[in-house]
């Protein structure tokens, strides 16, 4: 079977995120808290504007990190150089002749955000459940059950271009769109600090705005570099003094508990905010079911989580009751948890710098967001 027609295997991370967004109460009508559509908390102030704690271990209790969700396009209604032929991440050559009605769909909400930041937000005609920032939240959904692509909903919107990856399914729906004559560009499904720029270029190329893609990629990287440099000023310089940090994925209703390790995206997130990535120390690669032995070996000082996942377990108290081994770790004893909305924390798109900044504020100056 040709590669372009072969159904891709969804990565474990993509599947878990899809389940999180579909089952942990992510609102489908705004950027509010999980399940209620109300504001989840105050936007974190910039790390540069707060007074960090003298001792990074001197705080107790859970903290919610809320990044700045403001969209700031690099151009206003840029001229698109079309038609264009691109070779997508699967090696498929796709000719794009019309990008006036666009669907940008992935489990992270990253692709639609990138289209907006390129100055082409008015070309979007629909959204996935993860796309919830201002300016896009009112678009009609083309996903059902939280994350499944709905062929009928897509076709009703008459898109002239679909930009997606392999994080959403069923894959047969994507093939059906191609069979219907709609150009489908499949971009890289990996999300991490190492490919923010290249993913931006992929989206911009499909839209016929490569110059804007270069500008957005440069701006995003400069913002990330500035935040990482600011974090370096407040994070402990000695590795042994940094907070031992793990990233837990939880679906309390279904009894699903995972710890994310190397290559999951969580590892680069932990490194960027100046934490000590315990998963690397204990050789925890990818995404694996959490075990008591893993928690005992990790002995985390800090737990990062998706807000919807934490809520699904009944909050910190409920999670510690479900996971007694976690309750015996320094993080559990001090209830030192930092959470962020499911659709934001691992997106690694144009909002990456804001995500890192908000997490760093929650870790090093929690009083500023409490």
C-alpha positions in Angstrom: 0.0 0.0 0.0 1.5 3.4 -0.9 2.7 5.5 2.1 0.2 8.2 1.4 -2.7 5.7 1.7 -1.4 3.8 4.7 -3.3 4.7 7.9 -0.8 6.2 10.3 -0.5 4.7 13.8 -1.6 7.4 16.3 1.2 8.0 18.8 0.5 7.2 22.4 0.7 10.9 23.4 -1.8 11.9 20.7 -4.2 9.2 21.8 -3.9 10.2 25.4 -4.4 13.9 24.7 -7.4 13.1 22.5 -8.9 11.1 25.4 -8.1 13.9 27.8 -9.7 16.6 25.6 -12.7 14.4 25.0 -13.3 12.9 28.4 -11.8 15.2 31.0 -14.3 18.0 30.5 -12.7 20.4 28.1 -15.3 23.0 27.2 -16.3 23.2 23.6 -17.3 26.8 23.7 -14.6 29.0 25.0 -11.3 29.2 26.8 -12.7 28.6 30.3 -12.1 26.1 32.9 -12.6 22.4 32.2 -16.3 21.6 31.9 -18.0 24.9 32.8 -16.9 27.5 30.2 -16.0 30.0 33.0 -12.6 31.6 33.5 -10.2 29.1 34.9 -8.0 31.7 36.6 -6.0 34.9 36.1 -3.4 35.2 33.4 0.0 34.9 34.9 2.1 38.0 35.1 5.4 37.9 33.2 8.2 36.2 35.2 10.3 39.3 34.8 7.7 41.3 36.8 7.4 39.0 39.9 9.6 38.4 42.9 10.7 34.8 42.9 10.9 32.8 46.1 14.3 32.6 47.7 13.8 28.9 48.3 12.1 27.1 45.4 10.9 24.4 47.9 9.3 26.8 50.3 5.8 26.6 48.9 2.9 24.2 49.4 -0.4 23.6 47.6 -1.5 23.4 44.0 -1.1 26.2 41.5 -2.9 26.9 38.3 -0.8 28.3 35.4 -2.7 30.4 32.9 -0.7 31.7 29.9 -1.5 34.8 27.9 -3.8 33.6 25.1 -3.8 36.8 23.1 -3.3 36.3 19.4 -0.8 38.7 17.7 -0.6 38.1 13.9 2.6 38.9 12.2 0.7 40.3 9.2 -2.7 41.6 8.4 -4.4 39.8 5.5 -1.1 38.8 3.8 -1.1 38.1 0.1 -1.0 34.4 -0.6 1.3 33.1 -3.4 -0.9 30.4 -4.9 -1.0 27.9 -6.4 1.8 26.1 -4.5 2.8 22.5 -4.5 4.2 21.1 -1.2 5.5 17.8 -0.1 3.9 17.0 3.2 5.4 15.1 6.2 4.2 11.8 4.6 5.9 12.4 1.4 2.7 13.2 -0.5 2.8 16.0 -3.1 -0.2 18.3 -2.6 -1.2 21.1 -4.9 -2.9 24.0 -3.2 -4.8 26.3 -5.5 -7.2 27.9 -3.1 -6.7 28.6 0.6 -9.7 30.8 1.2 -11.6 28.2 3.3 -9.2 26.4 5.6 -9.5 23.7 8.3 -6.4 23.4 10.5 -7.0 20.4 12.8 -4.9 18.7 15.5 -5.3 17.4 19.0 -3.2 20.2 20.4 -5.0 23.2 18.8 -1.5 24.3 17.5 -2.3 24.4 13.8 -5.3 26.7 13.9 -3.4 29.0 16.3 -0.5 29.1 13.8 -2.9 30.0 10.9 -4.2 32.9 13.1 -0.7 34.1 14.0 0.2 34.1 10.3 -2.6 36.7 9.7 -5.0 34.3 8.0 -7.4 33.6 10.8 -10.4 34.8 8.8 -9.7 31.9 6.4 -10.6 29.3 9.0 -14.1 28.0 8.6 -14.2 25.4 11.5 -12.2 24.1 14.4 -11.3 21.0 16.5 -12.2 20.9 20.2 -8.7 21.9 21.2 -8.9 25.3 19.4 -10.4 27.5 22.0 -8.6 30.8 21.9 -10.3 34.1 21.3 -11.2 34.6 17.6 -11.6 30.9 17.0 -13.8 29.6 19.8 -17.0 30.4 18.0 -16.2 28.5 14.8 -18.3 25.4 14.2 -16.8 22.1 15.5 -15.8 19.4 13.1 -14.9 16.9 15.8 -17.3 14.8 17.8 -16.9 12.8 21.0 -14.2 15.3 21.8 -11.7 14.3 19.2 -13.1 12.2 16.3 -13.2 13.9 12.9 -16.7 14.1 11.5 -16.8 13.8 7.8 -20.3 15.2 7.3 -19.4 18.3 9.4 -16.2 18.9 7.4 -17.9 18.6 4.1 -20.7 20.9 5.1 -18.1 23.7 5.5 -16.8 23.2 2.0 -13.1 23.6 2.8 -10.7 24.3 0.0 -7.7 23.2 2.1 -7.2 20.9 5.2 -4.0 21.1 7.2 -3.8 18.3 9.8 -1.5 15.7 11.3 -1.9 12.2 12.5 -3.1 13.1 16.0 -6.8 13.0 15.0 -8.8 10.2 13.5 -10.3 8.1 12.1 -7.8 8.2 9.3 -10.4 7.0 6.9 -12.0 10.5 7.2 -8.8 12.1 6.0 -8.7 9.8 3.1 -12.4 10.5 2.4 -11.6 14.2 2.2 -8.9 13.6 -0.3 -11.2 11.4 -2.3 -13.7 14.3 -2.3 -11.0 16.4 -4.0 -10.0 18.5 -1.0 -6.2 19.1 -0.8 -5.0 17.7 2.5 -1.6 18.6 3.8 -0.3 16.4 6.7 2.3 18.1 8.8 4.6 16.8 11.5 2.7 15.4 14.5 5.6 15.8 16.9 5.3 18.6 19.4 8.4 19.9 21.2 10.7 22.8 21.6 12.9 21.3 18.8 10.4 21.7 16.0 8.3 24.8 16.7 9.9 26.7 13.8 9.8 23.9 11.3 6.1 23.3 12.0 5.4 26.9 11.5 7.2 26.8 8.1 5.1 23.7 7.1 1.8 25.5 7.8 2.9 28.7 6.1 4.1 26.9 3.0 0.7 25.2 2.6 -1.0 28.6 2.9 1.3 30.3 0.4 2.8 32.7 2.9 6.4 31.5 3.4 7.7 35.0 4.2 5.2 35.3 7.1 6.1 31.8 8.2 9.7 32.9 8.5 8.7 36.0 10.4 6.5 34.1 12.8 9.1 31.4 13.3 11.8 33.9 14.1 9.5 35.9 16.5 8.4 32.7 18.3 11.9 31.5 18.7 13.1 34.9 20.0 10.2 34.9 22.5 11.1 31.4 23.7 14.8 32.3 24.0 13.9 35.4 26.1 11.7 33.4 28.5 14.2 30.6 28.8 16.9 33.2 29.6 14.7 34.8 32.2 14.0 31.4 33.8 17.7 30.7 34.0 18.0 33.8 36.2 15.6 32.4 38.8 16.0 28.6 38.6 18.6 27.0 40.8 22.0 27.0 39.1 23.0 23.6 40.5 21.2 20.6 39.1 20.9 19.0 42.5 19.0 22.0 43.8 16.4 22.0 41.1 12.9 20.6 41.7 12.7 17.0 40.8 9.8 17.1 38.4 7.5 14.7 36.7 4.6 15.1 34.2 1.6 13.0 35.0 -1.3 12.3 32.7 -4.5 11.2 34.5 -8.0 10.2 33.6 -9.5 9.5 37.0 -12.8 8.3 35.8 -11.2 5.4 33.9 -8.4 4.7 36.3 -5.7 5.7 33.7 -2.5 7.1 35.1 0.6 7.7 32.9 4.0 9.3 33.5 5.5 11.1 30.5 9.2 10.6 29.9 11.8 11.1 27.2 10.5 12.1 23.8 7.0 12.9 25.0 7.5 16.7 24.8 7.1 16.9 28.6 10.8 16.3 29.0 11.7 19.5 27.0 9.0 21.4 28.9 10.6 20.4 32.3 14.1 21.3 31.1 12.9 24.7 29.7 11.3 25.8 33.0 14.5 24.9 35.0 13.3 21.7 36.5 15.2 18.4 37.0 13.6 15.8 34.7 13.4 12.8 36.9 12.1 10.6 34.0 15.5 10.8 32.4 17.3 9.8 35.6 15.2 6.7 36.0 15.2 5.8 32.3 11.5 6.5 31.8 11.1 6.9 28.0 7.9 7.8 26.1 4.6 7.5 27.9 4.1 4.5 30.3 1.5 3.5 32.8 2.4 4.9 36.2 3.6 2.4 38.8 4.3 2.6 42.5 7.8 1.6 41.8 8.1 4.4 39.3 6.9 6.9 41.8 9.1 5.6 44.6 12.1 5.9 42.2 11.1 9.3 41.0 10.5 10.9 44.4 9.3 14.1 42.7 9.3 17.5 44.4 6.9 18.8 41.8 4.2 17.4 39.6 3.1 19.0 36.3 -0.4 18.0 35.1 -3.2 18.9 32.7 -6.0 20.7 34.6 -8.7 18.5 33.2 -6.8 15.4 34.3 -6.3 16.7 37.8 -10.0 17.6 38.1 -11.0 14.2 36.8 -9.2 12.6 39.8 -11.0 14.9 42.3 -8.3 17.4 42.6 -5.0 17.0 44.5 -6.7 15.3 47.5 -8.5 12.9 45.3 -5.4 12.1 43.3 -3.3 11.5 46.4 -6.0 9.2 47.8 -6.0 7.2 44.5 -2.2 7.1 44.4 -0.9 6.5 48.0 2.7 6.1 46.6 2.5 9.6 45.3 1.3 10.9 48.7 4.5 9.6 50.2 6.7 11.7 47.8 7.9 15.2 48.5 5.4 16.5 45.9 2.6 14.7 47.6 3.5 15.6 51.1 3.6 19.3 50.1 0.8 19.0 47.6 3.1 20.8 45.2 1.3 20.5 41.9 1.2 22.9 38.9 -1.5 22.4 36.3 -2.4 24.1 33.0 -5.3 23.6 30.6 -5.1 20.4 28.6 -5.3 22.2 25.3 -2.4 24.5 26.1 0.4 22.8 28.1 1.8 20.6 25.3 0.9 22.6 22.2 4.4 23.9 21.4 3.2 26.4 18.8 3.2 30.2 18.7 2.1 30.4 22.3 5.1 28.4 23.6 6.8 31.3 25.3 3.7 32.3 27.1 3.2 28.7 28.3 6.7 28.5 29.6 6.5 31.9 31.3 3.2 31.0 33.0 4.6 27.6 34.2 7.7 29.3 35.5 5.7 31.9 37.5 3.7 29.1 39.0 6.8 27.3 40.1 9.0 30.2 41.2 6.5 32.8 42.3 3.3 30.9 43.1 1.9 33.7 45.2 1.7 35.8 42.1 -1.0 33.5 40.6 -2.8 32.3 43.7 
